């Protein structure tokens, strides 16, 4: 794209020095190109003029345009509270126009008896129609104005910017920027690509996104701009992958030796599922190619990912390398350590743990052991990336629940050896495959889609508040059998706006219905002191407490096999992914487990669909696909907010999966023909790739 678009935005008419600083601070807009890539989020029809009598409370949600005559003006208040009011009417009714700011400017432009086009957002106060800070234009001005389009874009803004540049002001500077830039827009895509994928030229796309000439022209403009963004992302991902595979610098694990075989034949707690065997084969295959492995392992809650990770680490040990496993929390790291030391009992494999809370003795033993090579497997939290942690020969790294780590933290594991170790990233948040390919960049994807034998599917039911007595009866019945119960709440403090059960109210109610000494109830939430939280968890884990009342802090990594009931209060408040994660906290022993979703009577269609889906399936992948359909461009499983490494203005990897698939194919084809995009006809593509090369600090695809 031409360098013209790199010109400072201050040169656009209506911007200037002060507004340029404001645009950069509030919206990150520095150049003319940035302004043209600031797209409207909706449009209003400026060709439609309402009669005052047609404006209802329903219309008060959006902007409207009226044609009315000013019949009188008045002032009220003093100083900062001073306001200017104009009454306007047509044959069907009247409206009160109010200004709290810019009074000196507006009073000179309002003339009693004159007819105006009034544009703004209506509201009703005590049944009377009002409009605060509307835009006014005389009928003569409106007739002489030649609009680019009858549909005016409404642009994302901020409170700070809105005080200086209203909706119309922002639209006007976009018009001015277009007038300057329209002859300087170069198309980055070769014509052959445009024709093949049915894309309009870039100049046409920019024009119709800001000034749509029709609904179809707008659809085509959006399609083209989304295609460019996702193609830029895919060119990066695939180029990195090609580069990684071009370097034969991965550690080789040719032997399947004594440690692996002894564990497999004598120590396995239960037979591996077909899916676990398949994934171990895929990892084994990666470690004999000579390339460095970068693999994402997706497995539902309780599918046996830890066992697969352990067996992969044993392959490294058999070949003379060390392995480490990085967990996001102290609780989870300790849990992995306890599991792995138990499984390694009686075997000649050194296992150590290192976390931020490690006592001096534990820390010293771990640091000396890994430096000397005595420790084969190190488990820990991000304490593993501290500079003083020096491995003798690190060859394999497992990262658990990867979206909880910043890339910088993960990248520092690379510095622990001269060559990059093999990387296995595990996540229990199922992500539809198409999405995983974008969010996780150049990672190969393995899936464990089978539960270990003997695990019974969790029964899930949805109750409303009317069934609370029935719920309490069921909880007592399970506790009498010696089982334990989780009760999870979405909020800690009561919210006036939302009628949801408050955790503390719930705790008190449960303590009343489940009194001491017959029942013991513990409480756990994010705002407690760490020591108190640990004590509550200890009581529940040891079986001293029958019920744990908690917020969703227990979502990841709490393992209490004796807990068989998960009650989720105000379940409509949680996303599908979170509900599924919470449900996975039960069903870890051999007993039948239950998940009970409690909600109010009134539910939105989407909330009802979510709760019904939870009752119908235990399959996290099916739920992830449904989440994708239900939430569309929203934040699927929280991954977009925490993981999108690319600055996308219009495309959404969740809503635009079809375009994503096409751009993946297009990128693969283009790079196969020209790996470095250095051919003259690909210069624009290389510029596009650079623009979407990702924000380093959270770029998932570059664990390196």
N, C-alpha and C positions, 0 to 999 in steps of 0.2 A: 504494500500500500504506500502511496506517495507520502514523502516526508512532510508534505503540506499539512497533513492532519496532526503532525507533532507540534505545530505552532501553539504558543501559549494562548489560553482561552481569553486572556485579558484584552486581546485585539478584536474580539467579537463585539459588534455594536451592542451597547446596553450592559456590558460587563465591566470593563475597567479594572483598575488595580485592586480596589477594596472588595468588590464582589468576587473577583478571581480568587482572592485569599479565602473568602467565605465558601465558595464552591469547592475549593480543595479541602478545606477543613471539614465541611459537613458531608460532602458526597465523594471526595477523592477525585474530583474532576480537575485536571490540570491543563489538558490540551483540547484542541478543537475535536480531535478524534474521540477523546473521552466523552465529550458532550454529545457527539452523534451516537455513541454507544450507551448513552443513558436513555433507555427505552421507556415509553409510556407503559403503565401497568393496566390502564383501561382507557376507554375513549368515551367522549360525550358527543351527542349529536347536536351541533350548533345550528343545524338547519331547522330544528324543531323549536317552536315558540309556544309555551304553555299559556293558557288563560289562568288567572289567579284562582278561579273556582275549581280548576282541575287538579291543583296541588293538594294531595292528601298526605296523611302522616306516613304512608308507605313510601311516597316519593321523597320524603325528607332524608332518606339515606343517601341520595345522590344529588348531583348538581342539576339545576334546571335554569331555563332562560324564560324570562317574562317580558312582555311589552306593556309598559304602564306609564301613567302620567303622574308627576309629582304634584300632590295637592297641598302639602304643608310641611314645614320643618320646625324642629324645636331642639332645645338644649336642656340637659339635666346634669346634676352633680357638679362638683368643682375639683380643680387640681387634677390629680391622676385619675379620679373617678368620673371625670367629665365625659359625657357622651353626646353624640349628635344623632338625631333621629329624623328621618324623612318618611312621610306617608305617601304611598303611591297606590293608584287604583286603575282598574279597567272596568268594563261593564259587568264583570262577574264577581268582583270582590276587591278587597284591599290588603296591602302588605305593609309591614313596618320595616324600614331599612335602618340598621343601627351601625354606627362606627364608634369604636372606643379609642382608636389610634388614627393618626394622620388626618385629624379633624380640619386643620387649617387648609390642607390641600383639597379635601373633598368639598368643603363648604363653598369654595370658589367655583366648583364645577356643577353644583346642583342648582337648578333654576326652577322655581315653582311655576306650574302651568306647562312645563315642557315634557315631551314624551321621550322615554329612554328604553333601551334594551337593558334589562337588569339580569345579571348572571351570578349565581351563587348557590349555596346549599341552604335550603329552607329548613326551618324548625318551627315547632308550635309551643307557645308559652301561654298557659291558661286558655287554650283553645284558639288563640290568635296566631295568624301566620306572621313569621318574622324571618329576616335574613341578616346575618351579621357580616359586615365587611364585603358586601357584594361589589362586583365590577359594574360600572355604568358606562354606557356608550349612547350618544344621541342617535336618533334614527338616521340623521344625515351621515354621521360617521360610519354607521353600520353599512349603509348602502354603498358608500364609496370604498369600503375596505374589500380588497380582493383576497379571500382566504385561499390557502393552498388546498384545503380539504374541508368538507362539511363536518368531518369528525375531528374533534380536538383532543389531542393526547393529554392525559393527566399523568404527571411524572412523579416518581418517588421523591419525597422531600423530607425535610426535618423541621422541627419546631423553630430552630435557630434561623434556618434559611427562609422559612415561611414568613417570618416577620419582615424580611427585606424583599423577597421575590415570591409573590403569590403564584397560584396555578397559571394564571395568564402571563405573568412576568417570565416564568421559566419557559413556557411555550414560546414566547416572543424571542428569547435569546436563542432557542433551538432554530427558529425560523431564520434568524440572522446568521447563525453558524452555517446553516444549509446553503444560504445564498453565497457565502464565501467559499464553501468547500465543494459544492456539487460538481464543478468541472475538474476536480483534482482527486477523484476516487478511482484508484486502480484496483482491478479485480485480482485477488491472489490465486484464484482457481483457473487452471488451464481450461480452455473452451471444451475440450473433450470430456473433462470431468463434469462440467456444468451440463452438457448435453446428456451425458449418460444418466445422471441422477435427476434430470428435469428441474434444474435450479435457475431462478431468474438472475440476471446480472446483479452484482453487489450494489451498484448505484441505485438501481430500481428498488432493491430491497430496503436500503436506507430511506429512500423517499417515501415508500409506502408504509414503513413502520411508524414514521413520524406524521405523515400526511396521507392516510389511506384513501385511495380513490374508489375503493369498493371493499366489501368483506373478503372477496376472493383474493384481491391484490394484497390485503393485509395478511391473509393466511399464507400466501406464497412468500411474502417478505419474512414472516416469522420462521417459516420452514428453512429458508436459505440461511438466515442468521444463526439458527440453531445448528444447522449442518456445519457451518464454518467453525463454530466454537468446539463442537464435539470432534470434528476432524483434527483441529489443532491439538486437542488433548490426546487423541488416538495416535497421531504421528509421534508424539513424545513417548508415549507408553511403549509403542512397538519399536521405536528406534532404540530405546534403552534396553529392551529385551534382546534385540539383535546384537547390540554391543556386548551385553553380558554373555550371550551364547558364543560370541566370536572369540572371547578370551577363554582359553582352556586353562583356567587357573583354580579350578575347584579341587578340594582334597579328594583323593581316591580312597574308597573303603572297599577294597576287593574281597576281604575275608569276611565270612560269616563264621566267627570262631566260637571258642569254648564258652565265653560269657553269655552270648546270645543263645546258643543251643541249650546250655544248662538251664537258663531261665525258661526257655520255651518248652522244654521237655519235663522239667521237674517243678517249676515254681509258679507257673501260670495259675492265677486264682480261679479262672474259669476259661473254657475254650473260647478262642477268638471268634467273632462273627465273620461272615464272608466279607462284609464291608471293611472291617479292621484289617483282615489279611490283604485285601486289595490295596489299601492305602499304604501298608508297610511295603508291599511290592513296588508301588510307585516311588516311594522314598528311596528304597534300595536301588532302584533303577537310576534315579538321579545321582546317587553317590558313586556310581561306577562309570559315569560318562566323562568325567574330567571337567565338567562345568560346575560352577557354583550354584547350589540349589537355592531357590527362593519359592517356597511353597506355602499356600494358605490351606489350613485344614479346618473345614467347617464340620462341626458335628453337633447334633442336638444335645441338650442338657442330658447328662447321664449316658451318653452313647459310647463312652470308653476312649475318649481322646487321650487321657493321661497315660493309659497303658500303651497306646500306639507311640506316644512321645518317648516313653521310657525305653521301649524296644528299639526305637531309632537311635537313642542315645547309647544304647548298649552296642550297636553296630560301630559307633565311633570308638568306644572303649576297646572293642576287639581289634581295631586297627591302630591302636596306640595314640588315640586322640582323647582330649577331654571334652566334656559337654556341659552346658549350663542351661538352666530353665529360669526364666524371668517372669514373675507373677506380679499383678498390679497392686495387691494388698498384702499386708503382713499375715492376715488370717489365711489367705489362699496359699501363700508361700509355705507357712507352717504346715498346712494341710497336705500339700504336695510332699513336703519333706517327710512327714509322718508316714504317708502311704508308701513312698519310695524306699525309705529305710526298712519298713516292714517287709516289702517284697524282696529286698536285696539281702535279707538276713541269711547268714551262713555262706554268702558268696564273697569272693575276693574283689569287691568293688567299693572304693572309698566314696562316701556321700557326705557332703557338708552343707550347712545353710549359712547365709549371710544376709541380714536385713538391717534396716536403719536402727532397729531396737535390739540388735545382737549385743549381748554382754561382752566385756573385754576378752574373756576366755574363749568364748565361742568364735568371736571375730578373729582372734589370733590363730586359733586352730585352722579356720577356713583359709585365711590369707597365706599361712605357711604351707598348708597342704596343697593348695592349687599352684603355688609358685614352684614347689618341689616336684609336683606330678603325683604326689601321694593321693590327692583327691581326684577321683575320676569324674564325678558329677557334682556340680555346685548348683544349689537351688537358692533363689533369693528374690528380693524386690529390686528397685532401681539402685540399691546400694551396690549391685554388681558392676555398675558402670563407673564407680569411683576410680580415680587414677591409681590408687594404691592396689587395686585388684589386678594382679598380674598372673596370667595363666602360663603354665609351662608350654602347652600346645593345644589351644582351643580349636576344635574342628566342627562342632555342632552346637547350634543355639536354638532353644525353643522359647518362643515368646507367647505367653498365655494372655487371652483377652486383649488382643493387640491395640484396639482403639483406645485403650486407657493410657497408652504411652505416647509421649511426643516423639516425633521422628529423631530429633536430636539425641534423645536418650537411647533410642535403638541403634542409631548410627554409631554411637561410641563403642558399641560391642565390636565393631569392625576393627577398632584399633588394638584389640586384645591379641591379635596375631598378625604376622606379616602378610598373610593372605586372608581374604575374607572367608569366614566359616560358612558352612551350610546353614540355612535359616528355615525353620519351620514355625509358622505363625498359626496359633490356634484361636478359634473364636466359637463361642456357643450361640452367637446371635446369627441365626440363619439368614443369609442374604440371597435373593434370587441370583442365579448364575450370571445372567446378563449384567447385573449390577456389580457383582463381585469383580468382574473383569475391568470395570472402570474404577471403582473405588480402591481396588487393591492393585491397580496398575499391572506391573509385569509379573505378578505372582502366578504360578500355576495353581490350579484349584483342585483339592481333593475333598471328597465328601464322605462322611460316615453316616449312612442313612438307614441304619439298622440298630435296634436296641439289643443289649446283651441278653442271653437266654435267662429266663427266670424273672425278668423285670415285668411286672404286670402294668398294663396301661392304666394311667390315672383316670378315675371317673370324675368328670367335671359337670357341675350343675349350676344353674343360675336361679337364685332366689331374690325376691324383693323383700323390703323391710317387714312386710306382713308375716313372713315366715320365720321371724327371728326366734320365737320360742322353740320352733321345730329345730332350728339350727343349734340352739343351746342344748337341747335334748340330745342331739346327735353327738355334739362335742363331749358331753358327759359320758355317753355310751362308749366312745373311743378311748377316753381317759381311763374308764373302768377296765378296759382291756389292756391297760398299761402303755397306751400310746400317748404321743404329744401333739400339740396343736399350735400352728402359727396363726396369728390374726394381724393382717397388714392394713395400714391406713395410708391414704395418699398425702395427708397434710399434717403438720405439727400444730400450727396455730389456727384458730378458727378464722375463716375468711367471711366477711360480711356479705360479699358479693355471691358467694357460692354456698349452698346449703349442704356441706359435706360433713361427715362424721369427723369430729376432732379426736385426735389420738388420745389426749388426756381424758376426755369424756368417756371414750371407749374403754380405756384402762379402768376407770372408776366403775363403769357399768359392769364390766366383766368381773372385777374384784367383788362386786356385790352379789352377782349371780353365781360366782364360783368362789365361795368364801374360804378363808383359812380356817382350820388347818387342813381341811379335806383337799383343797386345791391350792397350788402355788402358782402365781402369775408373775412373770418377769416383764420388764419393759426395755426397749432398745430403740434409740433414734439418733440421728446424725448430730444433734446438738448436745448430747450427753458428754461428760468427760470421758476420755478414752478408758480410764481405769473402771468407771462405772459400767461402761458399755461392755468391756471384757468380762466383768463379773456377771452381768446378765446373761451373756452368751455362755459363760462357763456353767451357770446354773442350769441353763436349758440343755446344753450338750451332755452334761453329766446325768441328766434325768431328774435333778432336784426340782426343777420347775416344770409344770404340766403344760403351761400356756406361755407363749412369747408374743407379746403385743409389740408390734414394730412398724417402722416406716419401711420404704423399699430399700433401706440400707442392706437388707439381707439378700438382695437380688443376686449377687454373685458370690459363689464360693462357700456358702455355709452348708456343711454336710452333717446332718443329724439323721442317721438311718431310721431311728425310732419314731420320727415325726411323720404322721400319716395324713394329717388334715391341714390344708392351707385355706384359710378364710380370707378373701380379699374384699375389704369394705370399699364402697363407692367405686366398684370395679370399672364403671364407665369412665372414670377419670384417667385410667391407664391406657397406654397404647398396647397393641397386640403383642409386640415384642416383649414389653415389660411384663405383661400378664403371663406370657409363656415362660419367661425366665423365672418368675416367682413360683409358678406351678412346678417347675423343675426342682424346687427345694424339697419337695416330698417325693415319695415313690423310690427312695434310695435303698430301702430294705426289701425283704421278700413279701411284706404284707401288702394287702390292697390299700391304696392311698386315694385321697379325695381332694378335689379343689372346689371350693364353694364360692361363687361370684355373687356378692351382695350388691344390689343397686336400688335406687329409688324407682317409683312406678313410671315416672315420665322419662323416656329415653329418646334421644335423637335416632334417626334411621341408621346412621353410621355406627353409633354406640351399640344399638341392638344387633347389627350385623356382626360387630366384633365379638360380642358376648356369645352369640349363637355359634360363630366359628370356633370359639374356644371349647364349647360343649361338644361340637361335632368331631374335632380332630385333635390328636396329640402331636401331629407332624409339624415341626417348626418350619419346614420348607414350604408346605402348603399355606401355613399362616403368613409367611413372609410374602408369598405371591399375592395373597389376598390383601395384605397391608398395602402392597404396591398399587392394587386396583382401588382400594378404598381411599387411600390418602393421596394418590396421584403425585403431584409435584411436591407434596409435603415432605416432611423430614422422616424418611423411611427408617425405622429402627434406630433413629438418632444418628445414623451413619453419615448423613450428608453434612450435618453441622460439625461433627467431630472429625470427619475424614476427607471432605472434598478439598483436594489440594490445588484446585484450579479455579481461577476467578471467572466463573460463568455468569454472564449478565442476563441471558434469556433462556438457555437450554437447561433442562433438568434431567440428569441421568435416569431418574425414576419415571418421570412422565413421558420422556422421549426415547423409550427403549428401542423403538423401531428405527429411529434416525441413528441412534447409537450403534445398532448392529450394522447399518449401511456404512457408517463412517469407519467402523472397524475394518470392514472388507476393503473399503476404498484406500485406507492408510496402508494396509498390508500390500495391496497391489502396487501402489505408488512407490513404496520402499523397496519392493522386490525389484522394480525396474531401476531405481536410483536411490541407493541406501543413504546417501548423505544429502540428497535433494540439492545437488550442486549444478544440475543441468540448467541452462538459461531459462527454459520454460517453467522451471520449478522454483525460481527465486521467490515468487510470491508465497508459495507453500512453505518455504523455509522460514520466511518472515512470520507466517501464521503459526508455525510450530513454536518459534521462539516466544511469541506472545503468550502462548499457553504452556510455557515450560514449567509452570507450577510454582507455588510458594514453598520454598525449600523446607520451612520449619514443619509443615504438616503434609508433606507429599508422601503418601503411603507407598507409592510404587518404588520410591528410592530409599528402601531401607538402607541401601549402601550410602 
